[in-house]
């Protein structure tokens, strides 16, 4: 029975670690897209673009922080 719990815990750690990595990559991608648009390197961005990107950035950052905390809790 203990082996099953240990395996399940390892899978949970791997899941939250993967979600943390994906969230960090998504957060960096969204932040860079906003910076590129602000720098004028891309097409002309509207205010709606910045609102969408800001909301996605906040959601991504919050999910990433949650995944990181969960992974650290399961790790230690």
N, CA, C and O atoms as a Tripos MOL2 file, in Angstrom:
@<TRIPOS>MOLECULE
protein
  304   303    76     0     0
PROTEIN
NO_CHARGES

@<TRIPOS>ATOM
      1 N           0.8290   -1.1940    0.0000 N.3       1 UNK1
      2 CA          0.0000    0.0000    0.0000 C.3       1 UNK1
      3 C           0.8660    1.2470    0.0000 C.2       1 UNK1
      4 O           0.5440    2.2310   -0.6650 O.2       1 UNK1
      5 N           1.9550    1.2090    0.7390 N.am      2 UNK2
      6 CA          2.8270    2.3800    0.8310 C.3       2 UNK2
      7 C           3.4860    2.6870   -0.5080 C.2       2 UNK2
      8 O           3.7220    3.8540   -0.8190 O.2       2 UNK2
      9 N           3.7920    1.6590   -1.3130 N.am      3 UNK3
     10 CA          4.3900    1.8730   -2.6260 C.3       3 UNK3
     11 C           3.4360    2.6480   -3.5320 C.2       3 UNK3
     12 O           3.8670    3.4940   -4.3170 O.2       3 UNK3
     13 N           2.1640    2.3640   -3.4250 N.am      4 UNK4
     14 CA          1.1710    3.0530   -4.2330 C.3       4 UNK4
     15 C           1.1270    4.5370   -3.8690 C.2       4 UNK4
     16 O           1.0710    5.3950   -4.7500 O.2       4 UNK4
     17 N           1.1520    4.8300   -2.5890 N.am      5 UNK5
     18 CA          1.1360    6.2240   -2.1440 C.3       5 UNK5
     19 C           2.3950    6.9500   -2.5950 C.2       5 UNK5
     20 O           2.3380    8.1040   -3.0190 O.2       5 UNK5
     21 N           3.5140    6.2780   -2.5020 N.am      6 UNK6
     22 CA          4.7830    6.8640   -2.9180 C.3       6 UNK6
     23 C           4.7740    7.1560   -4.4120 C.2       6 UNK6
     24 O           5.2340    8.2170   -4.8350 O.2       6 UNK6
     25 N           4.2640    6.2410   -5.2080 N.am      7 UNK7
     26 CA          4.1830    6.4390   -6.6560 C.3       7 UNK7
     27 C           3.2380    7.5760   -6.9930 C.2       7 UNK7
     28 O           3.5320    8.3910   -7.8670 O.2       7 UNK7
     29 N           2.1120    7.6370   -6.3090 N.am      8 UNK8
     30 CA          1.1420    8.7030   -6.5390 C.3       8 UNK8
     31 C           1.7340   10.0580   -6.1920 C.2       8 UNK8
     32 O           1.5180   11.0350   -6.9090 O.2       8 UNK8
     33 N           2.4710   10.1210   -5.1090 N.am      9 UNK9
     34 CA          3.1050   11.3720   -4.6850 C.3       9 UNK9
     35 C           4.1630   11.8190   -5.6960 C.2       9 UNK9
     36 O           4.2940   13.0090   -5.9810 O.2       9 UNK9
     37 N           4.9070   10.8670   -6.2280 N.am     10 UNK10
     38 CA          5.9170   11.1910   -7.2400 C.3      10 UNK10
     39 C           5.2510   11.7350   -8.5020 C.2      10 UNK10
     40 O           5.7580   12.6740   -9.1150 O.2      10 UNK10
     41 N           4.1310   11.1560   -8.8880 N.am     11 UNK11
     42 CA          3.3990   11.6410  -10.0540 C.3      11 UNK11
     43 C           2.8600   13.0520   -9.8170 C.2      11 UNK11
     44 O           2.9020   13.8990  -10.7100 O.2      11 UNK11
     45 N           2.3570   13.2940   -8.6150 N.am     12 UNK12
     46 CA          1.8690   14.6350   -8.2720 C.3      12 UNK12
     47 C           2.9910   15.6600   -8.3340 C.2      12 UNK12
     48 O           2.8000   16.7570   -8.8570 O.2      12 UNK12
     49 N           4.1590   15.3120   -7.8040 N.am     13 UNK13
     50 CA          5.3060   16.2280   -7.8660 C.3      13 UNK13
     51 C           5.6900   16.5270   -9.3050 C.2      13 UNK13
     52 O           5.9530   17.6760   -9.6580 O.2      13 UNK13
     53 N           5.7210   15.5030  -10.1250 N.am     14 UNK14
     54 CA          6.0960   15.6760  -11.5400 C.3      14 UNK14
     55 C           5.0690   16.5540  -12.2630 C.2      14 UNK14
     56 O           5.4330   17.4100  -13.0690 O.2      14 UNK14
     57 N           3.7900   16.3360  -11.9690 N.am     15 UNK15
     58 CA          2.7320   17.1400  -12.5780 C.3      15 UNK15
     59 C           2.8870   18.6150  -12.2300 C.2      15 UNK15
     60 O           2.8500   19.4640  -13.1210 O.2      15 UNK15
     61 N           3.0590   18.9320  -10.9500 N.am     16 UNK16
     62 CA          3.1580   20.3270  -10.5320 C.3      16 UNK16
     63 C           4.4580   20.9640  -11.0080 C.2      16 UNK16
     64 O           4.5000   22.1590  -11.2990 O.2      16 UNK16
     65 N           5.5150   20.1670  -11.0860 N.am     17 UNK17
     66 CA          6.7710   20.6850  -11.6280 C.3      17 UNK17
     67 C           6.5960   21.0450  -13.1050 C.2      17 UNK17
     68 O           7.0540   22.0980  -13.5490 O.2      17 UNK17
     69 N           5.9440   20.1820  -13.8510 N.am     18 UNK18
     70 CA          5.7030   20.4410  -15.2720 C.3      18 UNK18
     71 C           4.8110   21.6690  -15.4510 C.2      18 UNK18
     72 O           5.0740   22.5050  -16.3150 O.2      18 UNK18
     73 N           3.7660   21.7810  -14.6450 N.am     19 UNK19
     74 CA          2.8860   22.9470  -14.7320 C.3      19 UNK19
     75 C           3.6310   24.2360  -14.3940 C.2      19 UNK19
     76 O           3.3620   25.2870  -14.9740 O.2      19 UNK19
     77 N           4.5730   24.1450  -13.4480 N.am     20 UNK20
     78 CA          5.3770   25.3130  -13.1040 C.3      20 UNK20
     79 C           6.2530   25.7230  -14.2820 C.2      20 UNK20
     80 O           6.3480   26.9090  -14.5990 O.2      20 UNK20
     81 N           6.8860   24.7640  -14.9270 N.am     21 UNK21
     82 CA          7.7360   25.0690  -16.0870 C.3      21 UNK21
     83 C           6.9210   25.6630  -17.2360 C.2      21 UNK21
     84 O           7.3340   26.6500  -17.8450 O.2      21 UNK21
     85 N           5.7890   25.0760  -17.5280 N.am     22 UNK22
     86 CA          4.9400   25.5770  -18.6090 C.3      22 UNK22
     87 C           4.4210   26.9750  -18.2690 C.2      22 UNK22
     88 O           4.3890   27.8540  -19.1300 O.2      22 UNK22
     89 N           4.0180   27.1780  -17.0260 N.am     23 UNK23
     90 CA          3.5310   28.4900  -16.6100 C.3      23 UNK23
     91 C           4.6080   29.5570  -16.6920 C.2      23 UNK23
     92 O           4.3410   30.6850  -17.1060 O.2      23 UNK23
     93 N           5.8180   29.2040  -16.3000 N.am     24 UNK24
     94 CA          6.9260   30.1650  -16.3850 C.3      24 UNK24
     95 C           7.2070   30.5350  -17.8360 C.2      24 UNK24
     96 O           7.4340   31.7050  -18.1450 O.2      24 UNK24
     97 N           7.1930   29.5500  -18.7240 N.am     25 UNK25
     98 CA          7.4170   29.8220  -20.1480 C.3      25 UNK25
     99 C           6.3050   30.6940  -20.7210 C.2      25 UNK25
    100 O           6.5720   31.6230  -21.4840 O.2      25 UNK25
    101 N           5.0650   30.3990  -20.3570 N.am     26 UNK26
    102 CA          3.9310   31.1880  -20.8460 C.3      26 UNK26
    103 C           3.9900   32.6200  -20.3190 C.2      26 UNK26
    104 O           3.7310   33.5660  -21.0630 O.2      26 UNK26
    105 N           4.3280   32.7810  -19.0550 N.am     27 UNK27
    106 CA          4.4330   34.1120  -18.4650 C.3      27 UNK27
    107 C           5.5130   34.9280  -19.1620 C.2      27 UNK27
    108 O           5.2980   36.0990  -19.4750 O.2      27 UNK27
    109 N           6.6610   34.3280  -19.4050 N.am     28 UNK28
    110 CA          7.7340   35.0350  -20.1130 C.3      28 UNK28
    111 C           7.3370   35.3900  -21.5480 C.2      28 UNK28
    112 O           7.6690   36.4690  -22.0380 O.2      28 UNK28
    113 N           6.6340   34.4880  -22.2100 N.am     29 UNK29
    114 CA          6.1850   34.7510  -23.5750 C.3      29 UNK29
    115 C           5.2030   35.9180  -23.6200 C.2      29 UNK29
    116 O           5.3070   36.7900  -24.4830 O.2      29 UNK29
    117 N           4.2570   35.9320  -22.6940 N.am     30 UNK30
    118 CA          3.2890   37.0310  -22.6590 C.3      30 UNK30
    119 C           3.9600   38.3560  -22.3280 C.2      30 UNK30
    120 O           3.6500   39.3800  -22.9360 O.2      30 UNK30
    121 N           4.8660   38.3410  -21.3780 N.am     31 UNK31
    122 CA          5.5730   39.5780  -21.0230 C.3      31 UNK31
    123 C           6.3950   40.0920  -22.2010 C.2      31 UNK31
    124 O           6.4270   41.2940  -22.4650 O.2      31 UNK31
    125 N           7.0520   39.1870  -22.9010 N.am     32 UNK32
    126 CA          7.8520   39.6320  -24.0510 C.3      32 UNK32
    127 C           6.9790   40.1530  -25.1840 C.2      32 UNK32
    128 O           7.3780   41.0820  -25.8860 O.2      32 UNK32
    129 N           5.7950   39.5750  -25.3760 N.am     33 UNK33
    130 CA          4.9120   40.0700  -26.4370 C.3      33 UNK33
    131 C           4.4350   41.4830  -26.1320 C.2      33 UNK33
    132 O           4.2780   42.2950  -27.0440 O.2      33 UNK33
    133 N           4.2050   41.7790  -24.8700 N.am     34 UNK34
    134 CA          3.8120   43.1420  -24.4900 C.3      34 UNK34
    135 C           4.9780   44.1000  -24.7180 C.2      34 UNK34
    136 O           4.7930   45.2020  -25.2360 O.2      34 UNK34
    137 N           6.1700   43.6780  -24.3310 N.am     35 UNK35
    138 CA          7.3460   44.5380  -24.5280 C.3      35 UNK35
    139 C           7.6340   44.7850  -25.9990 C.2      35 UNK35
    140 O           8.0030   45.8960  -26.3800 O.2      35 UNK35
    141 N           7.4700   43.7620  -26.8320 N.am     36 UNK36
    142 CA          7.6840   43.9340  -28.2710 C.3      36 UNK36
    143 C           6.6640   44.9140  -28.8400 C.2      36 UNK36
    144 O           7.0120   45.7730  -29.6500 O.2      36 UNK36
    145 N           5.4130   44.7890  -28.4240 N.am     37 UNK37
    146 CA          4.3740   45.6990  -28.9120 C.3      37 UNK37
    147 C           4.6360   47.1250  -28.4440 C.2      37 UNK37
    148 O           4.4190   48.0760  -29.1960 O.2      37 UNK37
    149 N           5.0990   47.2780  -27.2110 N.am     38 UNK38
    150 CA          5.4140   48.6150  -26.7010 C.3      38 UNK38
    151 C           6.6070   49.2200  -27.4290 C.2      38 UNK38
    152 O           6.6680   50.4340  -27.6260 O.2      38 UNK38
    153 N           7.5520   48.3790  -27.8260 N.am     39 UNK39
    154 CA          8.7370   48.8560  -28.5340 C.3      39 UNK39
    155 C           8.4820   49.2130  -29.9770 C.2      39 UNK39
    156 O           9.3410   49.8000  -30.6340 O.2      39 UNK39
    157 N           7.3180   48.8710  -30.4770 N.am     40 UNK40
    158 CA          6.9610   49.2220  -31.8390 C.3      40 UNK40
    159 C           7.5290   48.2810  -32.8800 C.2      40 UNK40
    160 O           7.5230   48.6100  -34.0670 O.2      40 UNK40
    161 N           8.0270   47.1020  -32.4680 N.am     41 UNK41
    162 CA          8.5960   46.1590  -33.4150 C.3      41 UNK41
    163 C           7.5260   45.3560  -34.1530 C.2      41 UNK41
    164 O           7.7690   44.8450  -35.2460 O.2      41 UNK41
    165 N           6.3710   45.2490  -33.5640 N.am     42 UNK42
    166 CA          5.2860   44.4830  -34.1770 C.3      42 UNK42
    167 C           4.3090   45.4070  -34.8840 C.2      42 UNK42
    168 O           4.5800   46.5950  -35.0590 O.2      42 UNK42
    169 N           3.1880   44.8630  -35.2840 N.am     43 UNK43
    170 CA          2.1370   45.6730  -35.8900 C.3      43 UNK43
    171 C           1.5590   46.6120  -34.8350 C.2      43 UNK43
    172 O           1.7530   46.4130  -33.6360 O.2      43 UNK43
    173 N           0.8620   47.6160  -35.2880 N.am     44 UNK44
    174 CA          0.2680   48.5790  -34.3550 C.3      44 UNK44
    175 C          -0.7390   47.8570  -33.4510 C.2      44 UNK44
    176 O          -1.6950   47.2480  -33.9310 O.2      44 UNK44
    177 N          -0.5100   47.9350  -32.1590 N.am     45 UNK45
    178 CA         -1.3740   47.2580  -31.1940 C.3      45 UNK45
    179 C          -2.4110   48.2370  -30.6600 C.2      45 UNK45
    180 O          -2.1290   49.4120  -30.4260 O.2      45 UNK45
    181 N          -3.6050   47.7200  -30.4780 N.am     46 UNK46
    182 CA         -4.6820   48.5410  -29.9280 C.3      46 UNK46
    183 C          -4.6980   48.3950  -28.4140 C.2      46 UNK46
    184 O          -3.9930   47.5640  -27.8420 O.2      46 UNK46
    185 N          -5.5140   49.2150  -27.7870 N.am     47 UNK47
    186 CA         -5.6670   49.1210  -26.3370 C.3      47 UNK47
    187 C          -6.2220   47.7490  -25.9250 C.2      47 UNK47
    188 O          -5.8710   47.2140  -24.8730 O.2      47 UNK47
    189 N          -7.0900   47.1960  -26.7730 N.am     48 UNK48
    190 CA         -7.6910   45.9030  -26.4850 C.3      48 UNK48
    191 C          -6.6100   44.8120  -26.4030 C.2      48 UNK48
    192 O          -6.7010   43.9040  -25.5760 O.2      48 UNK48
    193 N          -5.6030   44.9080  -27.2550 N.am     49 UNK49
    194 CA         -4.4910   43.9510  -27.2090 C.3      49 UNK49
    195 C          -3.8150   43.9870  -25.8480 C.2      49 UNK49
    196 O          -3.5420   42.9420  -25.2580 O.2      49 UNK49
    197 N          -3.5440   45.1840  -25.3480 N.am     50 UNK50
    198 CA         -2.8670   45.3080  -24.0630 C.3      50 UNK50
    199 C          -3.7260   44.8060  -22.9050 C.2      50 UNK50
    200 O          -3.2100   44.2260  -21.9500 O.2      50 UNK50
    201 N          -5.0180   45.0270  -22.9930 N.am     51 UNK51
    202 CA         -5.9310   44.5240  -21.9520 C.3      51 UNK51
    203 C          -5.9240   42.9970  -21.9540 C.2      51 UNK51
    204 O          -5.8140   42.3700  -20.9010 O.2      51 UNK51
    205 N          -6.0430   42.4040  -23.1420 N.am     52 UNK52
    206 CA         -6.0360   40.9460  -23.2500 C.3      52 UNK52
    207 C          -4.7260   40.3590  -22.7260 C.2      52 UNK52
    208 O          -4.7300   39.4090  -21.9430 O.2      52 UNK52
    209 N          -3.6230   40.9270  -23.1620 N.am     53 UNK53
    210 CA         -2.3240   40.4120  -22.7530 C.3      53 UNK53
    211 C          -2.1010   40.5830  -21.2500 C.2      53 UNK53
    212 O          -1.5300   39.7030  -20.6070 O.2      53 UNK53
    213 N          -2.5410   41.6900  -20.6960 N.am     54 UNK54
    214 CA         -2.3760   41.9300  -19.2620 C.3      54 UNK54
    215 C          -3.1850   40.9210  -18.4410 C.2      54 UNK54
    216 O          -2.7010   40.4040  -17.4340 O.2      54 UNK54
    217 N          -4.4020   40.6490  -18.8720 N.am     55 UNK55
    218 CA         -5.2400   39.6720  -18.1590 C.3      55 UNK55
    219 C          -4.6180   38.2780  -18.2560 C.2      55 UNK55
    220 O          -4.5390   37.5600  -17.2590 O.2      55 UNK55
    221 N          -4.1810   37.9000  -19.4480 N.am     56 UNK56
    222 CA         -3.5380   36.6010  -19.6100 C.3      56 UNK56
    223 C          -2.2520   36.5080  -18.8000 C.2      56 UNK56
    224 O          -1.9390   35.4590  -18.2380 O.2      56 UNK56
    225 N          -1.5090   37.6080  -18.7430 N.am     57 UNK57
    226 CA         -0.2750   37.6270  -17.9630 C.3      57 UNK57
    227 C          -0.5570   37.4390  -16.4730 C.2      57 UNK57
    228 O           0.1520   36.6940  -15.7960 O.2      57 UNK57
    229 N          -1.5800   38.1080  -15.9650 N.am     58 UNK58
    230 CA         -1.9400   37.9580  -14.5500 C.3      58 UNK58
    231 C          -2.3950   36.5370  -14.2270 C.2      58 UNK58
    232 O          -1.9960   35.9690  -13.2100 O.2      58 UNK58
    233 N          -3.2250   35.9690  -15.0890 N.am     59 UNK59
    234 CA         -3.6990   34.6040  -14.8720 C.3      59 UNK59
    235 C          -2.5460   33.6060  -14.9360 C.2      59 UNK59
    236 O          -2.4570   32.6880  -14.1210 O.2      59 UNK59
    237 N          -1.6810   33.7970  -15.8990 N.am     60 UNK60
    238 CA         -0.5300   32.9120  -16.0500 C.3      60 UNK60
    239 C           0.4060   33.0080  -14.8490 C.2      60 UNK60
    240 O           0.8650   31.9900  -14.3310 O.2      60 UNK60
    241 N           0.6840   34.2220  -14.4120 N.am     61 UNK61
    242 CA          1.5700   34.4070  -13.2630 C.3      61 UNK61
    243 C           0.9600   33.8070  -12.0010 C.2      61 UNK61
    244 O           1.6620   33.1740  -11.2130 O.2      61 UNK61
    245 N          -0.3330   34.0010  -11.8070 N.am     62 UNK62
    246 CA         -1.0000   33.4380  -10.6210 C.3      62 UNK62
    247 C          -0.9640   31.9120  -10.6510 C.2      62 UNK62
    248 O          -0.6790   31.2790   -9.6340 O.2      62 UNK62
    249 N          -1.2500   31.3220  -11.8060 N.am     63 UNK63
    250 CA         -1.1990   29.8650  -11.9280 C.3      63 UNK63
    251 C           0.2010   29.3240  -11.7230 C.2      63 UNK63
    252 O           0.3860   28.2560  -11.1380 O.2      63 UNK63
    253 N           1.1900   30.0670  -12.2080 N.am     64 UNK64
    254 CA          2.5810   29.6440  -12.0460 C.3      64 UNK64
    255 C           2.9980   29.6700  -10.5840 C.2      64 UNK64
    256 O           3.6600   28.7490  -10.1050 O.2      64 UNK64
    257 N           2.6160   30.7140   -9.8830 N.am     65 UNK65
    258 CA          2.9400   30.8130   -8.4530 C.3      65 UNK65
    259 C           2.2460   29.6840   -7.6820 C.2      65 UNK65
    260 O           2.8460   29.0770   -6.7950 O.2      65 UNK65
    261 N           0.9990   29.4090   -8.0170 N.am     66 UNK66
    262 CA          0.2710   28.3250   -7.3570 C.3      66 UNK66
    263 C           0.9570   26.9850   -7.6070 C.2      66 UNK66
    264 O           1.1420   26.1960   -6.6810 O.2      66 UNK66
    265 N           1.3350   26.7280   -8.8650 N.am     67 UNK67
    266 CA          1.9970   25.4660   -9.2000 C.3      67 UNK67
    267 C           3.3330   25.3480   -8.4880 C.2      67 UNK67
    268 O           3.6850   24.2680   -8.0140 O.2      67 UNK67
    269 N           4.0850   26.4440   -8.4030 N.am     68 UNK68
    270 CA          5.3720   26.4220   -7.7210 C.3      68 UNK68
    271 C           5.2010   26.1120   -6.2350 C.2      68 UNK68
    272 O           5.9450   25.3070   -5.6750 O.2      68 UNK68
    273 N           4.2330   26.7440   -5.6070 N.am     69 UNK69
    274 CA          3.9780   26.4820   -4.1790 C.3      69 UNK69
    275 C           3.5570   25.0360   -3.9510 C.2      69 UNK69
    276 O           4.0130   24.3870   -3.0100 O.2      69 UNK69
    277 N           2.6950   24.5470   -4.8090 N.am     70 UNK70
    278 CA          2.2070   23.1690   -4.6710 C.3      70 UNK70
    279 C           3.3600   22.1830   -4.8610 C.2      70 UNK70
    280 O           3.4690   21.2000   -4.1280 O.2      70 UNK70
    281 N           4.2220   22.4520   -5.8530 N.am     71 UNK71
    282 CA          5.3600   21.5710   -6.1140 C.3      71 UNK71
    283 C           6.3260   21.5730   -4.9260 C.2      71 UNK71
    284 O           6.8220   20.5220   -4.5210 O.2      71 UNK71
    285 N           6.5860   22.7490   -4.3770 N.am     72 UNK72
    286 CA          7.4880   22.8290   -3.2230 C.3      72 UNK72
    287 C           6.9030   22.1190   -1.9990 C.2      72 UNK72
    288 O           7.6340   21.4990   -1.2270 O.2      72 UNK72
    289 N           5.5910   22.2130   -1.8280 N.am     73 UNK73
    290 CA          4.9280   21.5440   -0.7080 C.3      73 UNK73
    291 C           5.0800   20.0200   -0.8420 C.2      73 UNK73
    292 O           5.3710   19.3310    0.1360 O.2      73 UNK73
    293 N           4.8860   19.5170   -2.0340 N.am     74 UNK74
    294 CA          4.9840   18.0790   -2.2440 C.3      74 UNK74
    295 C           6.4290   17.5850   -2.2350 C.2      74 UNK74
    296 O           6.6960   16.4270   -1.9130 O.2      74 UNK74
    297 N           7.3480   18.4630   -2.5870 N.am     75 UNK75
    298 CA          8.7590   18.0920   -2.6500 C.3      75 UNK75
    299 C           9.3630   17.9110   -1.2630 C.2      75 UNK75
    300 O          10.1760   17.0160   -1.0340 O.2      75 UNK75
    301 N           8.9470   18.7800   -0.3410 N.am     76 UNK76
    302 CA          9.5890   18.7590    0.9630 C.3      76 UNK76
    303 C           8.8810   18.0440    2.0010 C.2      76 UNK76
    304 O           9.3530   17.9770    3.1360 O.2      76 UNK76
@<TRIPOS>BOND
     1     1     2 1
     2     2     3 1
     3     3     4 2
     4     3     5 am
     5     5     6 1
     6     6     7 1
     7     7     8 2
     8     7     9 am
     9     9    10 1
    10    10    11 1
    11    11    12 2
    12    11    13 am
    13    13    14 1
    14    14    15 1
    15    15    16 2
    16    15    17 am
    17    17    18 1
    18    18    19 1
    19    19    20 2
    20    19    21 am
    21    21    22 1
    22    22    23 1
    23    23    24 2
    24    23    25 am
    25    25    26 1
    26    26    27 1
    27    27    28 2
    28    27    29 am
    29    29    30 1
    30    30    31 1
    31    31    32 2
    32    31    33 am
    33    33    34 1
    34    34    35 1
    35    35    36 2
    36    35    37 am
    37    37    38 1
    38    38    39 1
    39    39    40 2
    40    39    41 am
    41    41    42 1
    42    42    43 1
    43    43    44 2
    44    43    45 am
    45    45    46 1
    46    46    47 1
    47    47    48 2
    48    47    49 am
    49    49    50 1
    50    50    51 1
    51    51    52 2
    52    51    53 am
    53    53    54 1
    54    54    55 1
    55    55    56 2
    56    55    57 am
    57    57    58 1
    58    58    59 1
    59    59    60 2
    60    59    61 am
    61    61    62 1
    62    62    63 1
    63    63    64 2
    64    63    65 am
    65    65    66 1
    66    66    67 1
    67    67    68 2
    68    67    69 am
    69    69    70 1
    70    70    71 1
    71    71    72 2
    72    71    73 am
    73    73    74 1
    74    74    75 1
    75    75    76 2
    76    75    77 am
    77    77    78 1
    78    78    79 1
    79    79    80 2
    80    79    81 am
    81    81    82 1
    82    82    83 1
    83    83    84 2
    84    83    85 am
    85    85    86 1
    86    86    87 1
    87    87    88 2
    88    87    89 am
    89    89    90 1
    90    90    91 1
    91    91    92 2
    92    91    93 am
    93    93    94 1
    94    94    95 1
    95    95    96 2
    96    95    97 am
    97    97    98 1
    98    98    99 1
    99    99   100 2
   100    99   101 am
   101   101   102 1
   102   102   103 1
   103   103   104 2
   104   103   105 am
   105   105   106 1
   106   106   107 1
   107   107   108 2
   108   107   109 am
   109   109   110 1
   110   110   111 1
   111   111   112 2
   112   111   113 am
   113   113   114 1
   114   114   115 1
   115   115   116 2
   116   115   117 am
   117   117   118 1
   118   118   119 1
   119   119   120 2
   120   119   121 am
   121   121   122 1
   122   122   123 1
   123   123   124 2
   124   123   125 am
   125   125   126 1
   126   126   127 1
   127   127   128 2
   128   127   129 am
   129   129   130 1
   130   130   131 1
   131   131   132 2
   132   131   133 am
   133   133   134 1
   134   134   135 1
   135   135   136 2
   136   135   137 am
   137   137   138 1
   138   138   139 1
   139   139   140 2
   140   139   141 am
   141   141   142 1
   142   142   143 1
   143   143   144 2
   144   143   145 am
   145   145   146 1
   146   146   147 1
   147   147   148 2
   148   147   149 am
   149   149   150 1
   150   150   151 1
   151   151   152 2
   152   151   153 am
   153   153   154 1
   154   154   155 1
   155   155   156 2
   156   155   157 am
   157   157   158 1
   158   158   159 1
   159   159   160 2
   160   159   161 am
   161   161   162 1
   162   162   163 1
   163   163   164 2
   164   163   165 am
   165   165   166 1
   166   166   167 1
   167   167   168 2
   168   167   169 am
   169   169   170 1
   170   170   171 1
   171   171   172 2
   172   171   173 am
   173   173   174 1
   174   174   175 1
   175   175   176 2
   176   175   177 am
   177   177   178 1
   178   178   179 1
   179   179   180 2
   180   179   181 am
   181   181   182 1
   182   182   183 1
   183   183   184 2
   184   183   185 am
   185   185   186 1
   186   186   187 1
   187   187   188 2
   188   187   189 am
   189   189   190 1
   190   190   191 1
   191   191   192 2
   192   191   193 am
   193   193   194 1
   194   194   195 1
   195   195   196 2
   196   195   197 am
   197   197   198 1
   198   198   199 1
   199   199   200 2
   200   199   201 am
   201   201   202 1
   202   202   203 1
   203   203   204 2
   204   203   205 am
   205   205   206 1
   206   206   207 1
   207   207   208 2
   208   207   209 am
   209   209   210 1
   210   210   211 1
   211   211   212 2
   212   211   213 am
   213   213   214 1
   214   214   215 1
   215   215   216 2
   216   215   217 am
   217   217   218 1
   218   218   219 1
   219   219   220 2
   220   219   221 am
   221   221   222 1
   222   222   223 1
   223   223   224 2
   224   223   225 am
   225   225   226 1
   226   226   227 1
   227   227   228 2
   228   227   229 am
   229   229   230 1
   230   230   231 1
   231   231   232 2
   232   231   233 am
   233   233   234 1
   234   234   235 1
   235   235   236 2
   236   235   237 am
   237   237   238 1
   238   238   239 1
   239   239   240 2
   240   239   241 am
   241   241   242 1
   242   242   243 1
   243   243   244 2
   244   243   245 am
   245   245   246 1
   246   246   247 1
   247   247   248 2
   248   247   249 am
   249   249   250 1
   250   250   251 1
   251   251   252 2
   252   251   253 am
   253   253   254 1
   254   254   255 1
   255   255   256 2
   256   255   257 am
   257   257   258 1
   258   258   259 1
   259   259   260 2
   260   259   261 am
   261   261   262 1
   262   262   263 1
   263   263   264 2
   264   263   265 am
   265   265   266 1
   266   266   267 1
   267   267   268 2
   268   267   269 am
   269   269   270 1
   270   270   271 1
   271   271   272 2
   272   271   273 am
   273   273   274 1
   274   274   275 1
   275   275   276 2
   276   275   277 am
   277   277   278 1
   278   278   279 1
   279   279   280 2
   280   279   281 am
   281   281   282 1
   282   282   283 1
   283   283   284 2
   284   283   285 am
   285   285   286 1
   286   286   287 1
   287   287   288 2
   288   287   289 am
   289   289   290 1
   290   290   291 1
   291   291   292 2
   292   291   293 am
   293   293   294 1
   294   294   295 1
   295   295   296 2
   296   295   297 am
   297   297   298 1
   298   298   299 1
   299   299   300 2
   300   299   301 am
   301   301   302 1
   302   302   303 1
   303   303   304 2
@<TRIPOS>SUBSTRUCTURE
     1 UNK1         2 RESIDUE 1 A UNK
     2 UNK2         6 RESIDUE 1 A UNK
     3 UNK3        10 RESIDUE 1 A UNK
     4 UNK4        14 RESIDUE 1 A UNK
     5 UNK5        18 RESIDUE 1 A UNK
     6 UNK6        22 RESIDUE 1 A UNK
     7 UNK7        26 RESIDUE 1 A UNK
     8 UNK8        30 RESIDUE 1 A UNK
     9 UNK9        34 RESIDUE 1 A UNK
    10 UNK10       38 RESIDUE 1 A UNK
    11 UNK11       42 RESIDUE 1 A UNK
    12 UNK12       46 RESIDUE 1 A UNK
    13 UNK13       50 RESIDUE 1 A UNK
    14 UNK14       54 RESIDUE 1 A UNK
    15 UNK15       58 RESIDUE 1 A UNK
    16 UNK16       62 RESIDUE 1 A UNK
    17 UNK17       66 RESIDUE 1 A UNK
    18 UNK18       70 RESIDUE 1 A UNK
    19 UNK19       74 RESIDUE 1 A UNK
    20 UNK20       78 RESIDUE 1 A UNK
    21 UNK21       82 RESIDUE 1 A UNK
    22 UNK22       86 RESIDUE 1 A UNK
    23 UNK23       90 RESIDUE 1 A UNK
    24 UNK24       94 RESIDUE 1 A UNK
    25 UNK25       98 RESIDUE 1 A UNK
    26 UNK26      102 RESIDUE 1 A UNK
    27 UNK27      106 RESIDUE 1 A UNK
    28 UNK28      110 RESIDUE 1 A UNK
    29 UNK29      114 RESIDUE 1 A UNK
    30 UNK30      118 RESIDUE 1 A UNK
    31 UNK31      122 RESIDUE 1 A UNK
    32 UNK32      126 RESIDUE 1 A UNK
    33 UNK33      130 RESIDUE 1 A UNK
    34 UNK34      134 RESIDUE 1 A UNK
    35 UNK35      138 RESIDUE 1 A UNK
    36 UNK36      142 RESIDUE 1 A UNK
    37 UNK37      146 RESIDUE 1 A UNK
    38 UNK38      150 RESIDUE 1 A UNK
    39 UNK39      154 RESIDUE 1 A UNK
    40 UNK40      158 RESIDUE 1 A UNK
    41 UNK41      162 RESIDUE 1 A UNK
    42 UNK42      166 RESIDUE 1 A UNK
    43 UNK43      170 RESIDUE 1 A UNK
    44 UNK44      174 RESIDUE 1 A UNK
    45 UNK45      178 RESIDUE 1 A UNK
    46 UNK46      182 RESIDUE 1 A UNK
    47 UNK47      186 RESIDUE 1 A UNK
    48 UNK48      190 RESIDUE 1 A UNK
    49 UNK49      194 RESIDUE 1 A UNK
    50 UNK50      198 RESIDUE 1 A UNK
    51 UNK51      202 RESIDUE 1 A UNK
    52 UNK52      206 RESIDUE 1 A UNK
    53 UNK53      210 RESIDUE 1 A UNK
    54 UNK54      214 RESIDUE 1 A UNK
    55 UNK55      218 RESIDUE 1 A UNK
    56 UNK56      222 RESIDUE 1 A UNK
    57 UNK57      226 RESIDUE 1 A UNK
    58 UNK58      230 RESIDUE 1 A UNK
    59 UNK59      234 RESIDUE 1 A UNK
    60 UNK60      238 RESIDUE 1 A UNK
    61 UNK61      242 RESIDUE 1 A UNK
    62 UNK62      246 RESIDUE 1 A UNK
    63 UNK63      250 RESIDUE 1 A UNK
    64 UNK64      254 RESIDUE 1 A UNK
    65 UNK65      258 RESIDUE 1 A UNK
    66 UNK66      262 RESIDUE 1 A UNK
    67 UNK67      266 RESIDUE 1 A UNK
    68 UNK68      270 RESIDUE 1 A UNK
    69 UNK69      274 RESIDUE 1 A UNK
    70 UNK70      278 RESIDUE 1 A UNK
    71 UNK71      282 RESIDUE 1 A UNK
    72 UNK72      286 RESIDUE 1 A UNK
    73 UNK73      290 RESIDUE 1 A UNK
    74 UNK74      294 RESIDUE 1 A UNK
    75 UNK75      298 RESIDUE 1 A UNK
    76 UNK76      302 RESIDUE 1 A UNK
